[in-house]
Amino acid sequence: MMWGMVQVGRVYDEGDGSRRVLVDRLWPRGMRKDDPRIDEWLPLAAPSTELRHWYGHRAEAFDEFARRYEAELAQGEQADAFARLAALVEHEPTTMVTATREVELSHLTVLARLLDERTR
């Protein structure tokens, strides 16, 4: 799925040749740390454990989740990780990946929107 200059997808899917950045706090089950489908891991760009548990991928809570996640990304280590992700996207084709099944309701759509807004 394409959002502006960045693509989003599942970590378990095959890549398209672009740089693949895993944006999850936890390493995906069943994947080796040297899996060639992952070029970089940015766990601090992902939502906090507390926010992830609160959200629970409930569609009705997505807007509030997005608002809280944006607030997290504006502070501390998460802001630094977001800046790193933005730098990657600026310089080469990038696909952000997650182990989450419903990518459309995940943090990646929030990140993709923010990155798209940043490049305008």
Contacts in CASP RR format, 6 or more apart in sequence:
PFRMAT RR
TARGET T0000
AUTHOR 0000-0000-0000
METHOD contacts of the structure
MODEL  1
MMWGMVQVGRVYDEGDGSRRVLVDRLWPRGMRKDDPRIDEWLPLAAPSTE
LRHWYGHRAEAFDEFARRYEAELAQGEQADAFARLAALVEHEPTTMVTAT
REVELSHLTVLARLLDERTR
1 7 0 8 1.000
1 8 0 8 1.000
1 9 0 8 1.000
1 103 0 8 1.000
1 104 0 8 1.000
3 109 0 8 1.000
3 112 0 8 1.000
3 113 0 8 1.000
3 115 0 8 1.000
3 116 0 8 1.000
4 112 0 8 1.000
4 115 0 8 1.000
4 116 0 8 1.000
4 119 0 8 1.000
5 89 0 8 1.000
5 94 0 8 1.000
5 115 0 8 1.000
5 116 0 8 1.000
5 119 0 8 1.000
6 89 0 8 1.000
6 94 0 8 1.000
6 95 0 8 1.000
6 96 0 8 1.000
6 111 0 8 1.000
6 112 0 8 1.000
6 115 0 8 1.000
6 116 0 8 1.000
7 16 0 8 1.000
7 18 0 8 1.000
7 93 0 8 1.000
7 94 0 8 1.000
7 95 0 8 1.000
7 96 0 8 1.000
8 95 0 8 1.000
8 96 0 8 1.000
8 97 0 8 1.000
8 98 0 8 1.000
8 103 0 8 1.000
8 106 0 8 1.000
8 108 0 8 1.000
8 109 0 8 1.000
8 111 0 8 1.000
8 112 0 8 1.000
9 95 0 8 1.000
9 96 0 8 1.000
9 97 0 8 1.000
9 98 0 8 1.000
9 103 0 8 1.000
9 108 0 8 1.000
10 97 0 8 1.000
10 98 0 8 1.000
10 99 0 8 1.000
10 100 0 8 1.000
10 101 0 8 1.000
10 103 0 8 1.000
11 20 0 8 1.000
11 22 0 8 1.000
11 24 0 8 1.000
11 28 0 8 1.000
11 31 0 8 1.000
11 37 0 8 1.000
11 38 0 8 1.000
11 97 0 8 1.000
11 98 0 8 1.000
11 99 0 8 1.000
12 28 0 8 1.000
12 31 0 8 1.000
12 37 0 8 1.000
12 99 0 8 1.000
13 37 0 8 1.000
13 97 0 8 1.000
14 37 0 8 1.000
15 37 0 8 1.000
15 95 0 8 1.000
16 95 0 8 1.000
17 93 0 8 1.000
18 92 0 8 1.000
18 93 0 8 1.000
18 94 0 8 1.000
18 95 0 8 1.000
19 39 0 8 1.000
19 40 0 8 1.000
19 88 0 8 1.000
19 92 0 8 1.000
19 93 0 8 1.000
19 94 0 8 1.000
19 95 0 8 1.000
20 37 0 8 1.000
20 38 0 8 1.000
20 39 0 8 1.000
20 40 0 8 1.000
20 94 0 8 1.000
20 95 0 8 1.000
20 97 0 8 1.000
21 38 0 8 1.000
21 39 0 8 1.000
21 40 0 8 1.000
21 41 0 8 1.000
21 42 0 8 1.000
21 85 0 8 1.000
21 88 0 8 1.000
21 94 0 8 1.000
21 95 0 8 1.000
21 96 0 8 1.000
21 97 0 8 1.000
22 28 0 8 1.000
22 38 0 8 1.000
22 40 0 8 1.000
22 41 0 8 1.000
22 42 0 8 1.000
22 43 0 8 1.000
22 97 0 8 1.000
22 98 0 8 1.000
23 42 0 8 1.000
23 43 0 8 1.000
23 45 0 8 1.000
23 46 0 8 1.000
23 85 0 8 1.000
23 96 0 8 1.000
23 97 0 8 1.000
23 98 0 8 1.000
23 107 0 8 1.000
23 108 0 8 1.000
23 111 0 8 1.000
24 41 0 8 1.000
24 43 0 8 1.000
24 46 0 8 1.000
24 98 0 8 1.000
24 99 0 8 1.000
24 100 0 8 1.000
25 43 0 8 1.000
25 46 0 8 1.000
25 47 0 8 1.000
25 48 0 8 1.000
25 49 0 8 1.000
25 52 0 8 1.000
26 43 0 8 1.000
26 99 0 8 1.000
27 33 0 8 1.000
27 41 0 8 1.000
28 99 0 8 1.000
29 99 0 8 1.000
31 37 0 8 1.000
31 38 0 8 1.000
37 97 0 8 1.000
38 97 0 8 1.000
40 88 0 8 1.000
42 81 0 8 1.000
42 84 0 8 1.000
42 85 0 8 1.000
43 81 0 8 1.000
44 77 0 8 1.000
44 78 0 8 1.000
44 80 0 8 1.000
44 81 0 8 1.000
45 73 0 8 1.000
45 78 0 8 1.000
45 81 0 8 1.000
45 82 0 8 1.000
45 84 0 8 1.000
45 85 0 8 1.000
45 111 0 8 1.000
46 52 0 8 1.000
46 98 0 8 1.000
46 107 0 8 1.000
47 55 0 8 1.000
47 65 0 8 1.000
47 68 0 8 1.000
47 69 0 8 1.000
47 72 0 8 1.000
47 107 0 8 1.000
48 72 0 8 1.000
48 78 0 8 1.000
51 65 0 8 1.000
51 68 0 8 1.000
51 69 0 8 1.000
51 72 0 8 1.000
54 61 0 8 1.000
54 65 0 8 1.000
54 68 0 8 1.000
55 61 0 8 1.000
55 62 0 8 1.000
55 65 0 8 1.000
57 100 0 8 1.000
57 102 0 8 1.000
57 105 0 8 1.000
57 106 0 8 1.000
59 105 0 8 1.000
62 105 0 8 1.000
65 107 0 8 1.000
65 110 0 8 1.000
66 110 0 8 1.000
69 107 0 8 1.000
69 110 0 8 1.000
70 110 0 8 1.000
70 114 0 8 1.000
72 78 0 8 1.000
73 79 0 8 1.000
73 82 0 8 1.000
73 111 0 8 1.000
73 114 0 8 1.000
82 111 0 8 1.000
82 114 0 8 1.000
85 94 0 8 1.000
85 96 0 8 1.000
85 111 0 8 1.000
85 115 0 8 1.000
86 115 0 8 1.000
86 118 0 8 1.000
88 94 0 8 1.000
89 115 0 8 1.000
89 119 0 8 1.000
90 119 0 8 1.000
96 108 0 8 1.000
96 111 0 8 1.000
96 112 0 8 1.000
97 108 0 8 1.000
98 106 0 8 1.000
98 107 0 8 1.000
98 108 0 8 1.000
100 106 0 8 1.000
100 107 0 8 1.000
100 108 0 8 1.000
103 109 0 8 1.000
END
